[in-house]
Amino acid sequence: MTLTFLPTALLVSLLSCAAAEEGPPPPPPFTAELAEGARGWADAGLNAEDYGTGVALFDAEWLFGTQMMTAVGLGQLILLHPGERAESLPKMEQALNAMLSEEGLAFDKKKYKGSSINGRLKENKGSAALLGYGGLALATHRAVNPESDLTKTEQAWAEAIARRLKTGKLIETYPNEIYPVDNAALIGALALHDQVTGEDHSAAIKAGVTAIKRAVDPKTGLLIQAMRANGKALDTPRGSGTFLASWFLVRADPALARALFDAGRRELEGSVLGLYAMREHPAAYADRGGDIDSGPLLMGYSVSATGFAMGAAAGLGEQEIVEDILRTVQFGGPLAVNVVPGLKAPSGGGATGSHLGDAILLAMVTTPGRP
């Protein structure tokens, strides 16, 4: 399997040369605001109580998600804009250390009856979300700072991911709970690890991609949102999982990433109040409501599906769609922050008023485009 991104070392070298000749290009204004917000949240000492979803597990998941997306976003920012390194790298590492703390890992440990991931790394099953999302953040950091002490953790997590993907099965996030999008995260994390280190886990990645394809709905081309360990669907094909999976897969399998993205556009693209957006459910399931993954729906349109579509569009070189969604975010973001339970930070602040919102949007908008 051939990766379509430039090797990270070469990318950094090219960026460094350009910076030396012309000075580092500043990020666009809204990206700079998101970065400032993310750095502030890394400093804020967030905990699960800062999320008011109404469910303790979701609060803990969102805390982990904020830390992970903050690290990815700041790392990508540094690669795109080397002048941001001095200010952003320490905050990136703060976010990673919080992600790896007892509280950061608590959501996964609780579902595995008190068993920490550190004691289960050599297994070939389980913890798809923790390893996939966290592994992507660690691999992004390794691209930025390969001499860090965190490299040992990244290496161990990458090996754990490869061990799981080699089984050729969809990996459970929690016991008897499979979320195919989390398997896409595993694949994306391992692909970035290979890109950064020069290692070759193409066989494991291929096995993971084959497993993911079994979770694609043949009628819509969208990704099934949730399944049992026996392969039985627990949910329908949906936008939030499809577009997030496309974002994760751009590096590992651009053809599958493109297929998911195009299916999402075909089935879910539209506008609400004159703003470009993505629905959560295809027409066959249009009567379904929102949940913790999608957020509340406005005439069927989803905050999550729309935001994740921006990251996938950026990775696939669809800049016009990125700009359309940025306009939606800037006009509709304040409404979303106030209506999605748990999304608004108790203290407000940041670029959007949301800890998780700033982190996710920064990660999406700094996604490197395909050459």
HELIX and SHEET records of a PDB file:
HELIX    1   1 THR A    8  GLU A   22  1                                  15    
HELIX    2   2 PRO A   29  ASP A   43  1                                  15    
HELIX    3   3 ALA A   48  ASP A   50  5                                   3    
HELIX    4   4 ALA A   56  LEU A   80  1                                  25    
HELIX    5   5 PRO A   82  GLU A   84  5                                   3    
HELIX    6   6 ARG A   85  MET A   99  1                                  15    
HELIX    7   7 ALA A  106  LYS A  111  1                                   6    
HELIX    8   8 ILE A  117  GLY A  119  5                                   3    
HELIX    9   9 ALA A  128  VAL A  144  1                                  17    
HELIX   10  10 LEU A  150  LEU A  165  1                                  16    
HELIX   11  11 PRO A  180  THR A  197  1                                  18    
HELIX   12  12 SER A  202  LYS A  213  1                                  12    
HELIX   13  13 GLY A  239  LEU A  249  1                                  11    
HELIX   14  14 PRO A  254  LEU A  268  1                                  15    
HELIX   15  15 ALA A  283  TYR A  285  5                                   3    
HELIX   16  16 VAL A  303  GLY A  315  1                                  13    
HELIX   17  17 GLN A  319  VAL A  339  1                                  21    
HELIX   18  18 HIS A  355  VAL A  365  1                                  11    
SHEET    1   A 2 GLU A 269  VAL A 272  0                                        
SHEET    2   A 2 LEU A 275  MET A 278 -1                                        
END                                                                             
